Amino acid sequence: MNKIILIIQSLIITVLAITPICSGLEFNTRKPPLMKDLICLRYNDIGISDEAKAKAAVKLFKPLCSHIRTKHSFPNDLYVSSNLSKPLSSKEGNNTWLKYYRVWHENGFKTGAELDLSSNTVDILLNNGAAFWYGEEFARTYGPSGKHKSVDSIDFVFSNTLRNSLYLELFSNLSKGIRKGDPKLKILTNPVHCFDTNTKKAPKHPVSADDYKSINLYWKIPDLYDIINVKFEYYDFHGKPLEDKIFNPKEINSRVANLKQIIRWRDEFAKDKEIWVTKFGWHTERKKDIKADKGKDDGIPRVSQEQQAQFLVRTLLVFSSLGIDRAYIHHNDDSTVINKWDTCGITDGSSPKASYYAIAHLCKTLGNYRFKRILKAKENSYMAYEYIHGEDPEKLIWVVWCPLDDYKKKKKVTLSTEGGYRVLRAEKMPMEDLGNPDELNIKLEKTRVTVSASTTPVYIFMEKSNLEAEGKDANNPN
């Protein structure tokens, strides 16, 4: 019976996959998140034993987002509770996790924990109901309803050698314990894939640091998870912008293109579940004084700092059009990483890179807006998205950019301003100090606006006007 149901699921996904996705939310009636809720940070350089460092990080990233994720060490919890019979909070004075989470919580951040469960940890959790106990204690200690209100979501990072039956046993017991300890603590799946509708195989992945699971594993346990977890590694993008991967039919086997299948699976079989991208980013070029191991190229696709800024912002725009609920930018400060090839951070020595300013500007500009529709989209040419204010529908912002990574080419894009809206101003995404973003000269006509688009997004600010109803030119009221 279960095989028959899975076959039916496969057929439905195959049919849905034929529908183009670049028209945004045509297949999805869910309300997109506000941009400030979509923008999140995956930050591993947490300085767990340094409260001053955590406070400095809070101050640095406050202009960017209010959601953060970090790895949470299971062995550290065992140290806090020396055996599996005492609550985790029994030694609060020694619990550096609580000190760290408290700093972020008190400053308005919602924190997610990636519970790091190695193969040795699995053996411990399999003993005498330990997984259920730990899940319950974790939720009571760190959950949003508990004494400390430290963590709002959790996912489990298991060894990639764990077979599906054992994984489901541990996932189910941990989740049941969490549900008992704090039902408000959101549970994520493992990073998932959805088989390719042409080959019926999962997308290829050269290295599996974590165990990417088939999304169909969770079909039978809808009450034990809240969030569908999607994660991208640097090799998923190959040093290219996301648009090049997700809208290119030749990339059907890539994990990026596979995101479309996951969204459709959710819309068909798990309508109440959110989708979070818990990791994405691009590595920038290394400093000249940092050489690859043994003098060889490490093979990691790299982009310039300017490209990193462009790609991150444009990817967040695309995610907003697809109905992704949260997207976590992978960040480690470039100067502090153990592996010197890891240069995907948005700061270097706590000094902002171009991407930091670009994301801060995106949050400041579109933070209270949500995706409304795609105004125009020409393949391999330009994109134009419309965003509407979350509380004031008379305020709109259009974002225009060229998806191809070609600095020399610019496109003249003409958009209709009919509907009683008038253009206030236009500005270009900054890559340095946010004080004075570059305002752009745009061509205004009675019901049209023309802007020069490039790989750097342009923001056009609009507001409702009654002049058009009076037969006057809204863009030139005088």
KAUR-V81167 format. One line per field, one symbol per residue. phi: phi as a letter, one per 20 degrees, with the letter a starting at -180 (. if undefined). Layout:
BEGIN
phi: ???
END
This chain:
BEGIN
phi: .fffffffgfffffffffffdfenefdbefffffgfeffccdceeelfdcfffffffgffegfeaccbcbfdefgfffffdfbecdffefcgfeefffffffgfffdneddddefedefffggffeelmfffffgffgffedffeefelecdbbcddeffeffgffffffgfffffffgffafeffdeffgdccgffeemcfffbfcdfcefdffffefecfedbdcedccdefffdlmdfggfefddffefefffffgffffffgfedbfeeeddeeaarceeffffeddfglmdffmefccffffgffffffffffgffenfebceffccggedffeffecefdccmmefegffffffffffedgedcgdaefbbdglcbccddcdffccfedccdccbdffecfeecdeddcedfondceeacbegecbgfgcgfedecedcgcbcdceebfegdddecbfcefffendefecfe
END
